[in-house]
Amino acid sequence: MNHDGMNNPFDRPVWASLASAPHLAEGGPLARRYRRDVNLFASARDDEDGACLAALGALVQPGESVFVLQVPPIALPPGLQALRRAQGVQMLAVRPVAPEAGADEVLELGDADAAEMLALAQLTEPGPFLPRTHAMGRFLGIRVSGRLAAMAGERMRFAGGTEVSGVCVHPDFRGRGLARRLSSLVAHAAQQRGDQPFLHAWVTNRAAIALYESLGFEVRTEVQVAVLGR
């Protein structure tokens, strides 16, 4: 199987996304990582090429860690160790996702909302989220009495694919269907411009997987996730 990253971008979504957004990335043709205020994801172009793995290792400073997410087994760059390994699933929208309606106004979030977005993500832990993660794509939110109650947005993006991510709801506002509604809006907008919506969930998170299945997503494959540090 060809794992050079050019075969199927969904197998190496981090590499495909970094290669498509050089303004958000550091590194070069062999390995890239997101800028340190944007996200923690990093990827080699090809795990079977020692030069690519060495280049990935060189992007991680002492005391730092990066997230690797891909379908192929994760190879360790020289000098790095796996601080944590886990399995997730990658899901694709396999039918049109209907934009769900609701009483609350949906707002487009941006720089002015960045501090609140980061605080909500740190509280609910939807995955790596840093001060500039919102620069990766379009994020939507719902405010209740002025408070940011829920958000969802676009994270990894490449030609033909948009990842639905950063989906989180403040504990005070759970049970209202806000995550479902925002996820449906992000996925629907991606489909409207011709992209394939995809997302990732921990393999153990049955509630999230069931929610996305009800919206029209299906599990495509398992993905390997590792936190690598020096």
VOPAGU-2260 file (C-alpha; in pm, 1 decimal, decimal comma):
REM VOPAGU-2260
SITE   aa  ch    i         X         Y         Z
SITE  MET   A    0       0,0       0,0       0,0
SITE  ASN   A    1     128,2     343,8     -89,3
SITE  HIS   A    2     165,5     552,9     226,8
SITE  ASP   A    3     336,4     854,9      71,7
SITE  GLY   A    4      41,9    1077,0     158,5
SITE  MET   A    5     -48,2    1129,3    -206,6
SITE  ASN   A    6    -257,2     814,5    -236,0
SITE  ASN   A    7    -563,7     905,2     -30,5
SITE  PRO   A    8    -553,5    1228,9     168,8
SITE  PHE   A    9    -805,3    1087,7     418,1
SITE  ASP   A   10    -543,9     828,4     524,2
SITE  ARG   A   11    -303,7    1107,9     624,0
SITE  PRO   A   12    -536,1    1402,2     686,9
SITE  VAL   A   13    -284,6    1595,7     895,4
SITE  TRP   A   14     -26,4    1591,2     615,5
SITE  ALA   A   15    -287,9    1677,6     352,0
SITE  SER   A   16    -415,8    1965,1     563,1
SITE  LEU   A   17     -69,8    2104,7     644,4
SITE  ALA   A   18      31,7    2085,1     278,4
SITE  SER   A   19    -284,8    2278,8     188,4
SITE  ALA   A   20    -233,0    2555,8     447,4
SITE  PRO   A   21     134,2    2660,1     438,5
SITE  HIS   A   22      49,0    2989,2     613,3
SITE  LEU   A   23     -47,9    2789,6     924,7
SITE  ALA   A   24     245,7    2547,2     907,4
SITE  GLU   A   25     613,4    2514,6     991,4
SITE  GLY   A   26     853,3    2272,1     825,4
SITE  GLY   A   27     916,9    2177,3     465,7
SITE  PRO   A   28     856,8    1915,7     196,6
SITE  LEU   A   29     945,4    1618,8     422,3
SITE  ALA   A   30     755,8    1700,7     743,3
SITE  ARG   A   31     536,2    1977,3     877,4
SITE  ARG   A   32     365,5    2083,0    1196,6
SITE  TYR   A   33     111,2    2351,5    1273,9
SITE  ARG   A   34     240,7    2677,1    1412,4
SITE  ARG   A   35     264,9    2648,7    1787,6
SITE  ASP   A   36     -32,4    2878,0    1855,7
SITE  VAL   A   37    -255,9    2707,3    1593,5
SITE  ASN   A   38    -252,4    2336,4    1678,1
SITE  LEU   A   39     -44,4    2043,3    1804,6
SITE  PHE   A   40     -74,0    1819,2    1497,6
SITE  ALA   A   41     233,8    1722,1    1297,3
SITE  SER   A   42     305,5    1473,8    1019,9
SITE  ALA   A   43     582,1    1327,9     810,0
SITE  ARG   A   44     511,8    1303,0     438,6
SITE  ASP   A   45     609,9     934,5     436,2
SITE  ASP   A   46     679,1     706,4     733,8
SITE  GLU   A   47     892,8     468,1     528,7
SITE  ASP   A   48    1144,4     739,9     436,1
SITE  GLY   A   49    1403,0     790,7     710,2
SITE  ALA   A   50    1466,5    1148,4     597,7
SITE  CYS   A   51    1097,6    1232,6     645,8
SITE  LEU   A   52    1091,9    1083,3     995,8
SITE  ALA   A   53    1410,9    1267,8    1088,3
SITE  ALA   A   54    1258,9    1592,3     961,3
SITE  LEU   A   55     950,7    1533,9    1176,6
SITE  GLY   A   56    1165,4    1471,9    1482,1
SITE  ALA   A   57    1355,7    1793,7    1417,9
SITE  LEU   A   58    1031,4    1993,3    1444,0
SITE  VAL   A   59     983,8    1890,7    1809,3
SITE  GLN   A   60    1188,1    2081,0    2066,3
SITE  PRO   A   61    1281,0    1946,7    2412,4
SITE  GLY   A   62     980,0    1967,2    2641,7
SITE  GLU   A   63     735,1    1985,0    2350,1
SITE  SER   A   64     489,2    1725,6    2226,2
SITE  VAL   A   65     294,6    1688,5    1902,4
SITE  PHE   A   66      -9,9    1486,4    1799,4
SITE  VAL   A   67       9,3    1243,1    1506,2
SITE  LEU   A   68    -316,1    1110,2    1355,1
SITE  GLN   A   69    -326,4     879,3    1054,0
SITE  VAL   A   70    -452,8     545,0     925,9
SITE  PRO   A   71    -111,2     373,8     877,0
SITE  PRO   A   72      79,8     256,9    1185,1
SITE  ILE   A   73     270,8     544,4    1344,0
SITE  ALA   A   74     648,2     514,1    1315,8
SITE  LEU   A   75     862,0     685,2    1580,5
SITE  PRO   A   76    1106,3     950,3    1455,2
SITE  PRO   A   77    1458,8     920,7    1598,5
SITE  GLY   A   78    1483,1    1091,4    1936,3
SITE  LEU   A   79    1108,3    1093,7    2002,8
SITE  GLN   A   80     896,1     861,7    2215,2
SITE  ALA   A   81     525,0     792,9    2225,4
SITE  LEU   A   82     389,8     955,3    2542,8
SITE  ARG   A   83      42,7     824,2    2467,6
SITE  ARG   A   84    -119,7     605,7    2202,1
SITE  ALA   A   85    -488,7     565,3    2132,1
SITE  GLN   A   86    -726,6     456,0    1860,3
SITE  GLY   A   87    -993,2     663,8    1698,8
SITE  VAL   A   88   -1235,5     632,3    1413,4
SITE  GLN   A   89   -1263,9     847,0    1104,3
SITE  MET   A   90   -1618,8     907,7     989,5
SITE  LEU   A   91   -1739,4    1040,7     653,5
SITE  ALA   A   92   -2076,5    1194,7     572,6
SITE  VAL   A   93   -2231,7     940,5     334,3
SITE  ARG   A   94   -2555,7    1124,6     264,9
SITE  PRO   A   95   -2667,0    1489,2     253,5
SITE  VAL   A   96   -2654,3    1639,1     603,3
SITE  ALA   A   97   -2963,2    1849,3     671,3
SITE  PRO   A   98   -2896,2    2179,5     851,5
SITE  GLU   A   99   -3092,3    2146,1    1174,4
SITE  ALA   A  100   -3304,9    2437,4    1292,8
SITE  GLY   A  101   -3331,5    2574,3    1644,4
SITE  ALA   A  102   -3447,5    2872,3    1844,3
SITE  ASP   A  103   -3100,0    3007,5    1928,7
SITE  GLU   A  104   -2920,0    3238,8    1688,3
SITE  VAL   A  105   -2608,9    3087,8    1530,6
SITE  LEU   A  106   -2312,8    3325,0    1513,4
SITE  GLU   A  107   -1990,3    3312,8    1316,2
SITE  LEU   A  108   -1700,3    3320,6    1562,7
SITE  GLY   A  109   -1369,1    3496,2    1507,0
SITE  ASP   A  110   -1075,2    3671,5    1669,7
SITE  ALA   A  111   -1297,2    3864,4    1912,9
SITE  ASP   A  112   -1428,9    3533,4    2047,7
SITE  ALA   A  113   -1091,9    3357,1    2065,6
SITE  ALA   A  114   -1045,6    3373,7    2444,5
SITE  GLU   A  115   -1394,0    3236,1    2512,0
SITE  MET   A  116   -1349,0    2963,8    2248,8
SITE  LEU   A  117   -1023,9    2855,0    2412,0
SITE  ALA   A  118   -1182,1    2854,9    2758,4
SITE  LEU   A  119   -1475,9    2642,3    2638,1
SITE  ALA   A  120   -1240,0    2396,8    2467,0
SITE  GLN   A  121   -1018,9    2369,3    2774,8
SITE  LEU   A  122   -1325,8    2298,2    2987,4
SITE  THR   A  123   -1474,0    2031,6    2759,0
SITE  GLU   A  124   -1160,9    1888,5    2586,1
SITE  PRO   A  125   -1285,3    1821,9    2231,4
SITE  GLY   A  126    -926,3    1765,5    2117,9
SITE  PRO   A  127    -620,7    1989,2    2078,5
SITE  PHE   A  128    -736,7    2352,5    2078,7
SITE  LEU   A  129    -499,6    2649,0    2106,5
SITE  PRO   A  130    -535,4    3030,2    2093,7
SITE  ARG   A  131    -530,6    3036,2    1709,9
SITE  THR   A  132    -703,8    2705,6    1630,4
SITE  HIS   A  133   -1002,8    2904,1    1508,1
SITE  ALA   A  134    -785,3    3030,5    1220,3
SITE  MET   A  135    -796,5    2680,6    1065,1
SITE  GLY   A  136   -1148,8    2730,9     931,7
SITE  ARG   A  137   -1495,5    2869,4     990,2
SITE  PHE   A  138   -1633,8    2830,6    1343,3
SITE  LEU   A  139   -1995,0    2871,2    1448,9
SITE  GLY   A  140   -2125,9    2932,0    1798,1
SITE  ILE   A  141   -2440,0    2980,0    2001,0
SITE  ARG   A  142   -2459,2    3227,7    2286,0
SITE  VAL   A  143   -2709,8    3203,3    2567,4
SITE  SER   A  144   -2751,5    3519,4    2776,5
SITE  GLY   A  145   -2422,7    3641,7    2630,9
SITE  ARG   A  146   -2225,2    3330,8    2726,4
SITE  LEU   A  147   -2064,6    3106,7    2464,9
SITE  ALA   A  148   -2274,6    2793,4    2518,1
SITE  ALA   A  149   -2155,7    2579,4    2225,0
SITE  MET   A  150   -1935,0    2583,5    1917,4
SITE  ALA   A  151   -1825,5    2371,4    1623,6
SITE  GLY   A  152   -1601,9    2441,7    1328,5
SITE  GLU   A  153   -1359,8    2332,3    1060,1
SITE  ARG   A  154   -1014,5    2204,8    1149,1
SITE  MET   A  155    -823,0    2000,2     891,2
SITE  ARG   A  156    -901,4    2105,6     535,0
SITE  PHE   A  157    -763,8    1998,6     197,3
SITE  ALA   A  158    -890,4    1980,0    -158,5
SITE  GLY   A  159   -1216,9    1788,8    -135,6
SITE  GLY   A  160   -1225,4    1743,4     242,2
SITE  THR   A  161   -1331,9    1944,7     547,9
SITE  GLU   A  162   -1307,0    1811,3     903,0
SITE  VAL   A  163   -1586,2    1892,1    1146,6
SITE  SER   A  164   -1412,6    1958,4    1477,5
SITE  GLY   A  165   -1397,2    2162,1    1795,7
SITE  VAL   A  166   -1751,1    2047,7    1877,9
SITE  CYS   A  167   -1820,6    2132,1    2240,2
SITE  VAL   A  168   -2101,8    2242,3    2469,5
SITE  HIS   A  169   -2066,7    2409,1    2808,0
SITE  PRO   A  170   -2194,0    2174,1    3083,1
SITE  ASP   A  171   -2457,8    2433,4    3177,9
SITE  PHE   A  172   -2620,2    2402,6    2834,2
SITE  ARG   A  173   -2607,0    2029,8    2757,4
SITE  GLY   A  174   -2914,0    1835,6    2654,2
SITE  ARG   A  175   -3043,6    2106,5    2418,7
SITE  GLY   A  176   -2911,9    1949,4    2097,8
SITE  LEU   A  177   -2662,5    2232,4    2042,2
SITE  ALA   A  178   -2369,4    2009,2    1941,3
SITE  ARG   A  179   -2588,4    1821,5    1696,2
SITE  ARG   A  180   -2723,5    2140,6    1542,3
SITE  LEU   A  181   -2385,2    2309,3    1501,8
SITE  SER   A  182   -2223,8    1991,8    1364,2
SITE  SER   A  183   -2502,4    1964,1    1106,1
SITE  LEU   A  184   -2450,9    2325,1     996,2
SITE  VAL   A  185   -2073,6    2286,6     954,8
SITE  ALA   A  186   -2110,0    1959,3     761,9
SITE  HIS   A  187   -2392,1    2095,9     544,5
SITE  ALA   A  188   -2188,4    2404,9     450,4
SITE  ALA   A  189   -1894,2    2183,8     351,5
SITE  GLN   A  190   -2119,1    1970,1     132,1
SITE  GLN   A  191   -2266,8    2280,9     -29,6
SITE  ARG   A  192   -1923,5    2380,7    -157,8
SITE  GLY   A  193   -1850,9    2027,7    -280,1
SITE  ASP   A  194   -1633,4    1902,7       6,2
SITE  GLN   A  195   -1654,7    1566,0     181,0
SITE  PRO   A  196   -1720,9    1629,6     552,3
SITE  PHE   A  197   -1522,7    1403,4     783,3
SITE  LEU   A  198   -1450,4    1388,5    1153,5
SITE  HIS   A  199   -1264,8    1190,6    1415,0
SITE  ALA   A  200   -1382,5    1043,3    1745,4
SITE  TRP   A  201   -1221,0     818,8    2002,7
SITE  VAL   A  202   -1310,5     458,1    1930,2
SITE  THR   A  203   -1448,5     435,0    2286,6
SITE  ASN   A  204   -1679,5     738,7    2251,1
SITE  ARG   A  205   -1995,7     552,4    2156,7
SITE  ALA   A  206   -2220,2     850,5    2229,7
SITE  ALA   A  207   -2038,8    1075,5    1982,4
SITE  ILE   A  208   -2023,5     803,3    1715,9
SITE  ALA   A  209   -2398,2     739,3    1751,6
SITE  LEU   A  210   -2472,5    1113,1    1727,3
SITE  TYR   A  211   -2275,4    1147,6    1404,4
SITE  GLU   A  212   -2424,8     830,5    1259,3
SITE  SER   A  213   -2769,6     981,9    1313,5
SITE  LEU   A  214   -2659,1    1289,9    1118,2
SITE  GLY   A  215   -2548,6    1083,1     818,0
SITE  PHE   A  216   -2187,9     988,1     894,8
SITE  GLU   A  217   -2044,1     637,1     874,7
SITE  VAL   A  218   -1720,0     499,0    1012,0
SITE  ARG   A  219   -1470,5     475,6     724,7
SITE  THR   A  220   -1174,7     333,3     916,1
SITE  GLU   A  221    -991,4     326,7    1244,9
SITE  VAL   A  222    -712,8     582,8    1288,8
SITE  GLN   A  223    -397,7     571,5    1497,4
SITE  VAL   A  224    -331,1     861,4    1734,3
SITE  ALA   A  225     -10,6     925,0    1926,4
SITE  VAL   A  226     137,0    1204,3    2132,8
SITE  LEU   A  227     509,1    1220,5    2056,2
SITE  GLY   A  228     765,4    1398,4    2270,9
SITE  ARG   A  229    1140,8    1425,4    2298,8
